[in-house]
Amino acid sequence: MVYGLTDEKTVKNGVFGFIDDVKVDFISHQYPLIKPVELTSGIRMLSLEDIGAMKLSAIVQNGSRIKDFIDVYSLLEKLPLGLLVKAYTDKYPQASSQIAKTSLLYHQDIDFSVPIKLLDRKFDWQETSMRLSQAVHRPWITFEDEQPEQSLKRGKRPRL
């Protein structure tokens, strides 16, 4: 058990589980890092640029997972889309920045039946869609997080 990981599920390139009540994914991803691994509270984490590049890749390859769009929505509070797209094309040299931006605006394949529960706000697809569109049209802006900072609370965790 690593870092107190429980309820783990292991697949070819990843381990999924919970640390306390926080769902975590550990994945093997055979592409170069854009920035060095960061140490946060004793936990090694990828940079926001690397996470953003991977999220854009996931949306381009399979635009059905609503969580990927929500993750980009949240990343846009820290980094502008222009920087995320640059990280995407740096990490995946064969990738197209235009296809990445177009994919953020294509929502026909999203599975909206997946329940969404966010820690710090109520989920609003219209707001998410609007922010993604604004970011595509103005790629060097960041968006303000209008929610107050909250700490993690123990609670009932979702199933894997």
C-alpha positions in Angstrom: 0.0 0.0 0.0 1.6 3.3 -1.2 0.6 6.6 0.6 -2.2 4.7 2.4 -3.9 3.8 -0.9 -7.0 1.7 -0.5 -9.6 0.1 -2.7 -7.1 -0.1 -5.5 -7.8 -1.2 -9.0 -4.8 -2.1 -11.2 -4.7 -2.1 -15.0 -1.9 -2.3 -17.5 -0.8 1.3 -17.2 -2.3 2.5 -14.0 -3.4 2.1 -10.4 -6.6 3.8 -9.2 -7.8 4.1 -5.6 -8.3 6.4 -2.6 -6.0 8.1 -0.2 -8.3 8.8 2.7 -11.4 9.9 0.8 -9.6 11.5 -2.1 -9.8 9.5 -5.4 -6.4 9.3 -7.0 -5.1 7.9 -10.3 -1.4 6.8 -10.8 -0.7 6.3 -14.5 2.2 5.4 -16.7 2.5 7.9 -19.6 5.4 7.4 -21.9 5.8 10.9 -23.2 8.4 13.6 -22.1 7.5 15.9 -19.2 7.1 19.6 -20.1 8.2 20.6 -16.6 9.9 18.7 -13.8 7.8 16.7 -11.3 6.7 18.9 -8.4 6.7 17.9 -4.7 3.5 19.0 -3.0 2.9 18.1 0.7 5.3 15.2 0.2 3.5 13.9 -2.9 5.1 13.9 -6.4 2.8 15.6 -8.9 3.0 16.6 -12.5 2.9 20.2 -13.4 -0.3 21.9 -14.4 1.2 22.3 -17.9 1.7 18.5 -18.2 -1.8 17.8 -16.8 -3.3 20.3 -19.2 -1.5 18.7 -22.2 -2.7 15.3 -21.2 -6.3 16.6 -20.7 -6.3 18.2 -24.2 -4.9 14.9 -25.6 -7.7 13.0 -23.9 -10.4 15.3 -25.3 -8.9 15.1 -28.9 -8.7 11.3 -28.7 -12.0 10.7 -26.9 -14.3 13.6 -26.4 -16.9 11.7 -24.5 -15.6 12.1 -20.9 -17.2 15.2 -19.3 -14.5 15.1 -16.6 -11.8 16.0 -19.1 -13.7 19.2 -20.1 -14.3 20.1 -16.5 -10.6 19.6 -15.7 -9.7 22.0 -18.5 -12.4 24.4 -17.2 -10.6 24.4 -13.8 -7.1 24.6 -15.2 -8.1 27.8 -17.0 -8.3 29.5 -13.6 -4.5 28.9 -13.2 -3.2 29.0 -16.8 -4.4 30.5 -20.1 -5.4 28.1 -22.9 -2.6 29.4 -25.1 -0.1 28.0 -22.6 -2.0 24.7 -22.3 -2.1 24.3 -26.1 1.7 25.1 -26.3 2.3 22.4 -23.7 0.2 20.0 -25.7 2.1 20.5 -28.9 5.4 20.4 -27.1 4.5 17.1 -25.4 2.9 15.6 -28.5 4.9 17.0 -31.5 2.6 15.4 -34.0 -0.5 17.1 -32.4 -2.4 20.0 -34.0 -3.2 23.0 -31.9 -6.2 23.8 -34.1 -7.7 20.3 -33.6 -7.2 20.7 -29.8 -9.1 24.0 -29.8 -11.8 22.7 -32.1 -12.2 19.6 -29.9 -12.9 21.9 -26.8 -15.9 23.3 -28.7 -17.3 20.0 -29.9 -19.7 18.5 -27.3 -21.8 16.1 -29.3 -20.0 13.0 -28.0 -20.0 13.9 -24.3 -21.7 11.4 -22.0 -23.8 13.8 -19.9 -25.3 10.8 -17.9 -22.2 10.6 -15.7 -22.9 12.1 -12.3 -20.6 15.1 -11.5 -19.9 16.2 -8.0 -17.4 18.9 -7.5 -15.8 19.7 -4.1 -15.9 23.5 -4.4 -18.9 24.4 -6.5 -22.1 23.3 -8.2 -21.6 21.9 -11.6 -23.0 24.0 -14.4 -22.4 22.7 -18.0 -23.5 26.0 -19.6 -20.9 27.9 -17.6 -18.3 25.3 -18.5 -19.1 25.4 -22.2 -19.1 29.2 -22.2 -15.6 29.4 -20.5 -14.2 26.9 -23.0 -15.5 28.9 -25.9 -14.2 32.2 -24.4 -10.8 30.6 -23.9 -10.6 29.3 -27.5 -11.5 32.8 -28.8 -9.2 34.6 -26.3 -6.4 32.1 -25.6 -4.2 34.2 -23.4 -6.7 35.1 -20.6 -7.1 33.3 -17.3 -10.4 33.1 -15.5 -11.0 34.0 -11.9 -12.1 31.3 -9.5 -15.2 32.8 -7.9 -15.4 30.1 -5.3 -14.0 30.6 -1.8 -11.0 28.4 -0.9 -12.2 25.2 0.8 -10.3 22.5 2.7 -11.0 18.8 2.0 -13.5 17.2 4.3 -13.9 13.6 5.1 -17.0 12.0 3.7 -18.4 9.1 1.9 -16.3 8.3 -1.1 -17.5 7.4 -4.5 -17.0 3.9 -6.0 -14.2 3.3 -8.5 
